Amino acid sequence: MTNKQIDELLAEIGRAPFLTREEELALLIAVNEKGPDCTAMEQLQQANMRIIVSLAAQFQHRGLPLEELIEAAKAGLRKATQNYDLASGCRFITHAVPQMRHTLEQAIDAPSPHINS
């Protein structure tokens, strides 16, 4: 990703509104009912892109390009929707960040498919 593309992504992310607690819960319920391949999951990811990119950037210079790190963080967010307890009372992102960090670590530690053994 070029610096210009990163700047454009960050500008786009900055325009996305934050979710209210009610909006967040509605999206999580929809994802639980429809599965992770629904528009609610896309909306949840878009609303959390600030943290996704922020976490991915923390893992830069550890062997993967930023694009792959962002995809790994998104995968962690998707995984977090599967085991989030709607009745817990905590914000979803509080639950999701550790899962996203774990998924980023796994992506970095996994052998690269581009390297021939």
Backbone as a chain_set.jsonl record, in Angstrom:
{"seq": "MTNKQIDELLAEIGRAPFLTREEELALLIAVNEKGPDCTAMEQLQQANMRIIVSLAAQFQHRGLPLEELIEAAKAGLRKATQNYDLASGCRFITHAVPQMRHTLEQAIDAPSPHINS", "coords": {"N": [[0.859, -1.165, 0.0], [0.624, 2.141, -0.893], [1.85, 5.308, 0.39], [0.051, 7.308, -0.264], [-2.315, 5.857, -0.711], [-2.709, 4.857, 1.86], [-3.109, 7.257, 3.241], [-5.501, 8.083, 1.996], [-7.191, 6.002, 2.812], [-7.174, 6.396, 5.597], [-8.35, 8.932, 5.703], [-10.895, 8.344, 4.723], [-11.776, 6.577, 6.7], [-11.889, 8.285, 8.872], [-14.189, 9.713, 8.365], [-16.292, 8.039, 8.897], [-19.078, 7.418, 10.948], [-19.284, 6.898, 14.526], [-20.632, 4.019, 16.158], [-23.673, 3.813, 18.017], [-24.469, 2.306, 21.176], [-26.827, 0.874, 20.888], [-27.043, 0.613, 18.075], [-24.769, -0.921, 17.583], [-25.401, -3.309, 18.979], [-27.664, -4.107, 17.501], [-26.495, -4.669, 15.004], [-24.776, -6.764, 15.772], [-26.629, -8.697, 16.594], [-27.911, -9.165, 14.147], [-25.735, -10.238, 12.687], [-25.318, -12.557, 14.177], [-27.686, -13.892, 13.608], [-27.741, -14.073, 10.784], [-25.222, -14.827, 9.966], [-21.623, -14.521, 9.289], [-21.268, -13.499, 6.709], [-22.849, -11.355, 5.939], [-24.492, -8.17, 5.283], [-24.588, -6.743, 7.626], [-22.281, -7.512, 8.971], [-20.357, -6.342, 7.346], [-20.99, -3.651, 7.839], [-20.396, -3.512, 10.559], [-17.65, -3.985, 10.483], [-16.822, -1.729, 8.964], [-17.551, 0.324, 10.704], [-15.727, -0.093, 12.693], [-13.253, 0.324, 11.597], [-11.303, 2.198, 12.291], [-10.051, 1.186, 14.627], [-9.269, -1.288, 13.636], [-7.359, -0.642, 11.625], [-5.58, 0.783, 13.214], [-4.67, -1.199, 15.041], [-3.542, -3.002, 13.188], [-1.483, -1.415, 12.168], [0.195, -1.311, 14.361], [1.47, -3.712, 14.184], [3.055, -3.59, 12.01], [6.064, -3.895, 10.049], [6.83, -6.373, 10.84], [6.995, -8.403, 9.133], [4.766, -8.718, 7.443], [2.803, -7.093, 4.905], [0.898, -4.031, 5.263], [-1.709, -4.276, 4.179], [-2.277, -7.045, 4.396], [-2.163, -7.312, 7.13], [-4.316, -5.722, 7.908], [-6.407, -7.249, 6.835], [-6.097, -9.537, 8.41], [-6.722, -8.481, 10.933], [-9.399, -7.839, 10.476], [-10.385, -10.421, 10.161], [-10.048, -11.336, 12.751], [-11.901, -9.702, 14.038], [-14.242, -10.71, 12.887], [-14.169, -13.324, 13.946], [-14.48, -12.7, 16.626], [-17.135, -11.904, 16.716], [-18.441, -14.303, 16.727], [-18.149, -15.446, 19.244], [-19.056, -13.619, 21.051], [-20.82, -12.526, 23.85], [-23.955, -11.428, 23.943], [-25.375, -10.623, 26.16], [-23.506, -9.751, 27.929], [-22.934, -7.093, 28.543], [-20.666, -5.594, 28.081], [-18.893, -3.437, 25.811], [-18.7, -4.35, 22.391], [-16.255, -3.985, 21.032], [-14.392, -3.968, 23.055], [-14.352, -6.62, 23.739], [-13.528, -7.636, 21.283], [-10.928, -6.659, 20.599], [-8.736, -8.135, 21.916], [-9.024, -10.6, 20.544], [-8.546, -9.794, 17.931], [-5.883, -8.954, 18.131], [-4.691, -11.426, 18.735], [-5.229, -12.846, 16.362], [-3.749, -11.324, 14.565], [-1.158, -11.829, 15.551], [-1.031, -14.585, 15.015], [-1.137, -14.526, 12.213], [1.283, -13.314, 11.599], [3.079, -15.144, 12.66], [2.567, -17.39, 11.145], [3.779, -19.562, 8.559], [4.881, -18.115, 5.544], [3.065, -18.311, 2.514], [4.37, -17.637, 0.259], [6.973, -18.339, 0.344], [9.213, -20.746, -0.704], [9.827, -23.999, 0.53]], "CA": [[0.0, 0.0, 0.0], [1.426, 3.357, -0.977], [1.515, 6.315, 1.396], [-1.159, 8.005, -0.711], [-3.439, 4.966, -0.448], [-2.906, 4.836, 3.312], [-3.713, 8.545, 3.594], [-6.892, 8.054, 1.543], [-7.911, 5.09, 3.703], [-7.342, 7.057, 6.887], [-9.328, 10.009, 5.531], [-12.206, 7.702, 4.613], [-12.109, 6.042, 8.021], [-12.205, 9.412, 9.742], [-15.54, 10.217, 8.078], [-17.299, 7.064, 9.335], [-19.597, 7.741, 12.281], [-19.206, 5.873, 15.561], [-21.903, 3.36, 16.438], [-24.214, 3.885, 19.372], [-24.582, 0.966, 21.789], [-28.001, 0.222, 20.296], [-26.695, 0.242, 16.7], [-23.806, -2.009, 17.687], [-26.145, -4.518, 19.349], [-28.51, -4.501, 16.366], [-25.62, -5.307, 14.012], [-24.318, -8.048, 16.315], [-27.764, -9.627, 16.531], [-28.071, -9.517, 12.731], [-24.636, -11.132, 12.315], [-25.589, -13.843, 14.827], [-28.815, -14.537, 12.928], [-27.51, -14.27, 9.348], [-23.878, -15.321, 9.703], [-20.614, -13.478, 9.077], [-21.215, -13.026, 5.33], [-24.007, -10.488, 5.704], [-24.172, -6.735, 5.228], [-24.38, -6.255, 8.996], [-20.864, -7.718, 9.284], [-19.639, -5.28, 6.631], [-21.225, -2.403, 8.564], [-19.652, -3.605, 11.807], [-16.245, -3.782, 10.134], [-16.619, -0.328, 8.571], [-17.651, 1.171, 11.894], [-14.574, -0.351, 13.544], [-12.027, 0.411, 10.804], [-10.279, 2.972, 12.997], [-9.301, 0.293, 15.5], [-8.673, -2.324, 12.786], [-6.147, -0.089, 11.024], [-4.672, 1.124, 14.304], [-4.031, -2.437, 15.498], [-2.705, -3.523, 12.103], [-0.293, -0.57, 12.083], [1.078, -1.673, 15.471], [2.155, -4.947, 13.822], [3.86, -3.356, 10.816], [7.503, -4.149, 10.136], [7.053, -7.679, 11.447], [7.023, -9.397, 8.075], [3.601, -8.693, 6.554], [2.384, -5.748, 4.479], [-0.25, -3.472, 5.982], [-2.961, -4.824, 3.642], [-2.494, -8.365, 4.984], [-2.426, -7.104, 8.549], [-5.703, -5.233, 8.011], [-7.279, -8.41, 6.6], [-6.005, -10.393, 9.593], [-7.488, -7.824, 11.998], [-10.815, -8.027, 10.13], [-10.704, -11.823, 10.471], [-10.18, -11.393, 14.204], [-13.184, -9.085, 14.366], [-15.28, -11.682, 12.52], [-14.13, -14.395, 14.945], [-15.006, -12.167, 17.886], [-18.608, -11.876, 16.667], [-18.939, -15.657, 16.943], [-18.168, -15.841, 20.654], [-19.449, -12.474, 21.874], [-22.038, -12.729, 24.635], [-24.774, -10.218, 23.839], [-25.858, -10.243, 27.485], [-22.364, -9.433, 28.792], [-22.946, -5.698, 28.967], [-19.469, -4.858, 27.667], [-18.884, -3.053, 24.4], [-18.169, -5.397, 21.537], [-14.855, -3.756, 20.67], [-13.613, -4.382, 24.22], [-14.231, -8.067, 23.575], [-12.911, -7.973, 19.995], [-9.517, -6.271, 20.465], [-7.813, -9.247, 22.181], [-9.13, -11.578, 19.457], [-7.884, -9.209, 16.773], [-4.437, -9.03, 18.4], [-4.317, -12.835, 18.61], [-5.265, -13.189, 14.942], [-2.589, -10.66, 13.964], [0.029, -12.61, 15.946], [-1.066, -15.839, 14.256], [-0.814, -14.224, 10.816], [2.71, -13.022, 11.524], [3.811, -16.36, 12.983], [2.306, -18.438, 10.146], [4.734, -19.551, 7.46], [4.402, -17.398, 4.367], [2.842, -19.191, 1.362], [5.202, -17.166, -0.854], [8.339, -18.842, 0.518], [9.342, -22.173, -1.016], [10.648, -24.697, 1.518]], "C": [[0.908, 1.231, 0.0], [1.002, 4.323, 0.129], [0.238, 7.055, 1.028], [-2.392, 7.153, -0.431], [-3.748, 4.887, 1.043], [-3.569, 6.124, 3.77], [-5.184, 8.594, 3.19], [-7.745, 7.154, 2.437], [-8.177, 5.754, 5.047], [-8.351, 8.198, 6.813], [-10.74, 9.447, 5.453], [-12.675, 7.183, 5.965], [-12.55, 7.158, 8.953], [-13.601, 9.97, 9.536], [-16.632, 9.274, 8.575], [-17.771, 7.415, 10.741], [-19.386, 6.576, 13.253], [-20.591, 5.274, 15.766], [-22.355, 3.681, 17.853], [-24.269, 2.447, 19.902], [-25.734, 0.191, 21.151], [-27.719, -0.239, 18.866], [-25.736, -0.948, 16.681], [-24.515, -3.331, 18.008], [-27.023, -5.021, 18.21], [-27.676, -5.199, 15.288], [-25.14, -6.669, 14.495], [-25.429, -9.099, 16.283], [-27.977, -10.086, 15.093], [-26.982, -10.474, 12.276], [-24.857, -12.51, 12.925], [-26.7, -14.605, 14.112], [-28.479, -14.926, 11.49], [-26.144, -14.848, 9.012], [-22.927, -14.199, 9.328], [-20.528, -12.932, 7.651], [-22.404, -12.141, 4.982], [-23.581, -9.026, 5.695], [-23.952, -6.155, 6.621], [-22.918, -6.421, 9.405], [-20.015, -6.656, 8.602], [-19.776, -3.947, 7.364], [-20.445, -2.379, 9.877], [-18.159, -3.397, 11.556], [-15.972, -2.325, 9.786], [-16.632, 0.585, 9.791], [-16.436, 1.022, 12.804], [-13.244, -0.257, 12.791], [-10.935, 1.228, 11.486], [-9.41, 2.046, 13.851], [-8.631, -0.814, 14.696], [-7.347, -1.826, 12.214], [-5.127, 0.259, 12.1], [-3.94, -0.115, 14.818], [-3.095, -3.001, 14.433], [-1.408, -2.73, 12.016], [0.7, -0.886, 13.204], [1.915, -2.913, 15.15], [2.98, -4.802, 12.545], [5.329, -3.65, 11.104], [7.798, -5.453, 10.874], [6.884, -8.786, 10.408], [5.847, -9.405, 7.125], [3.284, -7.262, 6.142], [1.113, -5.321, 5.212], [-1.565, -4.056, 5.487], [-3.282, -6.173, 4.267], [-2.796, -8.254, 6.473], [-3.855, -6.603, 8.775], [-6.677, -6.395, 7.812], [-7.263, -9.361, 7.791], [-6.804, -9.792, 10.753], [-8.988, -7.948, 11.738], [-11.251, -9.45, 10.446], [-10.874, -11.999, 11.974], [-11.49, -10.787, 14.675], [-14.328, -10.044, 14.045], [-15.342, -12.823, 13.531], [-14.751, -13.93, 16.257], [-16.527, -12.103, 17.885], [-19.189, -13.247, 16.999], [-19.001, -16.051, 18.416], [-18.493, -14.68, 21.596], [-20.772, -12.773, 22.566], [-22.83, -11.424, 24.64], [-25.254, -9.723, 25.198], [-24.74, -9.772, 28.409], [-22.368, -8.002, 29.318], [-21.709, -4.916, 28.575], [-19.58, -4.508, 26.185], [-18.221, -4.153, 23.593], [-16.683, -5.203, 21.275], [-13.933, -4.119, 21.824], [-13.365, -5.881, 24.175], [-13.389, -8.413, 22.345], [-11.415, -7.68, 19.923], [-8.56, -7.417, 20.807], [-7.846, -10.316, 21.084], [-8.425, -11.069, 18.208], [-6.37, -9.259, 16.939], [-3.934, -10.464, 18.215], [-4.253, -13.255, 17.144], [-4.096, -12.536, 14.199], [-1.301, -11.415, 14.3], [0.107, -13.915, 15.161], [-0.662, -15.602, 12.802], [0.683, -13.984, 10.651], [3.523, -14.292, 11.741], [3.626, -17.476, 11.956], [3.362, -18.386, 9.063], [4.113, -18.915, 6.222], [4.202, -18.362, 3.203], [3.72, -18.804, 0.174], [6.626, -17.713, -0.781], [8.358, -20.341, 0.212], [10.243, -22.822, 0.011], [11.633, -25.601, 0.843]], "O": [[1.838, 1.334, 0.8], [-0.064, 4.174, 0.726], [-0.563, 7.392, 1.9], [-3.407, 7.67, 0.037], [-4.913, 4.853, 1.44], [-4.485, 6.096, 4.593], [-6.021, 9.086, 3.947], [-8.877, 7.497, 2.777], [-9.288, 5.679, 5.57], [-9.12, 8.41, 7.751], [-11.67, 9.998, 6.041], [-13.842, 7.336, 6.326], [-13.484, 6.986, 9.735], [-14.145, 10.626, 10.424], [-17.791, 9.678, 8.666], [-16.956, 7.679, 11.625], [-19.319, 5.417, 12.843], [-21.602, 5.949, 15.569], [-21.542, 3.805, 18.769], [-24.127, 1.493, 19.137], [-25.62, -1.01, 20.907], [-28.103, -1.342, 18.479], [-25.877, -1.861, 15.868], [-24.249, -4.351, 17.372], [-27.116, -6.227, 17.981], [-28.105, -6.206, 14.726], [-25.1, -7.624, 13.72], [-25.175, -10.263, 15.974], [-28.198, -11.272, 14.848], [-27.266, -11.428, 11.553], [-24.611, -13.524, 12.271], [-26.653, -15.832, 14.023], [-28.886, -15.991, 11.026], [-25.927, -15.31, 7.892], [-23.35, -13.07, 9.079], [-19.781, -11.984, 7.41], [-22.904, -12.176, 3.858], [-22.452, -8.691, 6.054], [-23.213, -5.183, 6.781], [-22.372, -5.569, 10.107], [-19.071, -6.13, 9.192], [-18.805, -3.202, 7.498], [-19.898, -1.345, 10.261], [-17.485, -2.713, 12.326], [-14.994, -1.748, 10.261], [-15.822, 1.506, 9.897], [-16.147, 1.915, 13.601], [-12.218, -0.713, 13.295], [-9.752, 0.966, 11.273], [-8.182, 2.115, 13.801], [-7.528, -1.238, 15.041], [-6.329, -2.512, 12.309], [-3.93, 0.046, 11.907], [-2.725, -0.083, 15.008], [-1.982, -3.427, 14.742], [-0.343, -3.312, 11.812], [1.909, -0.745, 13.02], [2.952, -3.139, 15.773], [3.542, -5.781, 12.053], [5.768, -3.65, 12.254], [8.87, -5.621, 11.456], [6.659, -9.947, 10.749], [5.922, -10.048, 6.078], [3.469, -6.328, 6.923], [0.357, -6.154, 5.713], [-2.459, -4.311, 6.294], [-4.429, -6.428, 4.632], [-3.598, -9.02, 7.008], [-4.52, -7.017, 9.725], [-7.662, -6.511, 8.542], [-8.296, -9.93, 8.145], [-7.487, -10.519, 11.475], [-9.764, -8.141, 12.674], [-12.356, -9.667, 10.943], [-11.755, -12.736, 12.417], [-12.118, -11.297, 15.603], [-15.269, -10.18, 14.827], [-16.427, -13.245, 13.93], [-15.465, -14.686, 16.916], [-17.149, -12.233, 18.939], [-20.31, -13.34, 17.498], [-19.812, -16.894, 18.799], [-18.234, -14.757, 22.797], [-21.727, -13.221, 21.932], [-22.426, -10.442, 25.262], [-25.511, -8.531, 25.368], [-25.002, -9.428, 29.561], [-21.865, -7.733, 30.408], [-21.688, -3.694, 28.717], [-20.262, -5.185, 25.415], [-17.291, -4.807, 24.063], [-15.925, -6.173, 21.296], [-12.799, -4.539, 21.594], [-12.284, -6.349, 24.534], [-12.624, -9.377, 22.367], [-10.693, -8.402, 19.235], [-7.631, -7.657, 20.036], [-6.806, -10.875, 20.735], [-7.775, -11.842, 17.504], [-5.653, -9.573, 15.989], [-2.882, -10.689, 17.615], [-3.32, -13.946, 16.736], [-3.521, -13.145, 13.297], [-0.453, -11.617, 13.431], [1.178, -14.305, 14.696], [0.079, -16.4, 12.228], [1.276, -14.413, 9.661], [4.542, -14.498, 11.081], [4.433, -18.404, 11.898], [3.803, -17.304, 8.677], [2.95, -19.16, 5.904], [5.093, -19.165, 2.926], [3.808, -19.547, -0.804], [7.398, -17.569, -1.729], [7.602, -21.11, 0.806], [11.3, -22.285, 0.341], [12.415, -26.275, 1.514]]}, "num_chains": 1, "name": "protein.A"}
